[in-house]
Amino acid sequence: MASFLSKLFGGASNKEPGSPERGDPVTYEGLIIQAAPVPAEGQWRLAGVIIKEAEGGNLERSYLRADLFASREEAMEFGIRKGRQIIDEQGQRMFANGEPVGRV
C-alpha cells in the first residue's frame, strides 16, 4: 500500500495516469495547498498536497486521511481545510529535511 501511495503522490503532474487530479491552488501562510481527493469505496477520500516554492525546486508534502465524503466537491473543500490545519500545526518544519517529496 505504501508504494501505491508513493506512486500516487510522488510529485507526479496532474496529467500522469493514475494520479489524482489536483484542485486549484490556495495560498496560505506562504505555502500552496492543493486538494486531491482519491476515489475510495464509492466515495472520495480526503487527500492533498502542500507545496513550498524554493529556489532549487518546489518541495511537496502529501497528506491522505481516512475521512470519506459523498462528493468530490465536499472532499476538495475539506482537503483545503485539512491543509490549513496541517500548516497551522507543523508550519515550515514539515520541510526541515529538505527532501523534495514527502508525507505529513
C-alpha positions in Angstrom: 0.0 0.0 0.0 2.9 2.4 0.8 4.3 2.0 -2.7 0.9 2.7 -4.2 0.6 5.9 -2.2 4.1 7.0 -3.0 3.4 6.5 -6.7 0.1 8.3 -6.3 1.6 11.3 -4.6 5.2 11.1 -5.8 5.3 14.6 -7.2 3.8 13.5 -10.5 2.0 16.0 -12.6 -1.8 16.1 -12.6 -1.9 14.6 -16.1 0.1 11.4 -15.3 -2.2 8.3 -15.5 -3.3 7.1 -12.1 -2.5 10.4 -10.3 -5.4 12.2 -8.5 -6.5 15.4 -10.2 -5.5 18.3 -8.0 -7.8 21.2 -7.4 -7.0 24.9 -7.8 -4.0 26.1 -5.7 -4.8 28.0 -2.5 -2.1 30.1 -0.8 -2.0 30.0 3.0 0.9 31.3 5.2 3.2 31.5 2.2 2.6 27.8 1.2 0.4 26.4 -1.5 -2.4 23.9 -0.8 -4.0 21.7 -3.5 -6.7 19.3 -2.6 -6.5 16.0 -4.5 -9.3 13.7 -3.3 -8.9 10.0 -4.1 -11.9 7.8 -5.1 -12.5 5.1 -2.4 -15.3 2.8 -1.8 -17.7 4.7 -4.0 -16.9 7.9 -2.2 -14.0 10.4 -2.0 -11.1 10.1 0.4 -9.6 13.4 1.7 -6.1 14.0 0.3 -4.0 16.8 -0.8 -0.6 18.4 -1.2 1.2 21.3 0.5 3.9 22.9 -1.7 6.7 25.2 -0.7 8.3 27.1 -3.5 12.1 27.0 -3.3 14.9 28.2 -5.5 16.2 24.6 -6.1 12.7 23.3 -6.9 9.4 23.0 -5.1 9.1 20.9 -2.0 5.9 18.8 -1.7 4.3 17.1 1.3 1.2 15.0 0.6 -1.5 14.0 3.1 -4.1 11.3 2.9 -6.7 10.9 5.6 -9.3 8.3 6.4 -12.2 10.8 6.0 -14.7 9.9 3.2 -17.1 12.2 1.5 -20.1 11.6 -0.7 -19.0 14.2 -3.3 -15.6 15.2 -4.8 -16.5 18.9 -4.2 -17.0 18.3 -0.5 -13.7 16.3 -0.3 -12.0 19.2 -2.1 -13.4 21.8 0.4 -12.3 19.7 3.4 -9.0 18.9 1.8 -8.1 22.7 1.8 -9.3 22.9 5.4 -7.1 20.0 6.4 -4.1 21.5 4.6 -4.6 24.8 6.6 -4.8 22.8 9.8 -1.6 20.9 9.0 0.2 24.2 8.2 -1.0 25.7 11.5 0.2 22.7 13.4 3.5 22.0 11.6 4.4 25.1 9.7 7.7 25.3 7.9 9.2 22.4 9.9 7.4 19.9 7.7 10.0 20.8 5.1 13.0 20.7 7.5 14.6 17.6 6.0 14.9 19.3 2.6 13.6 16.3 0.7 11.7 17.3 -2.5 8.7 14.9 -1.8 7.4 13.5 1.5 4.3 12.8 3.6 2.8 14.7 6.5 
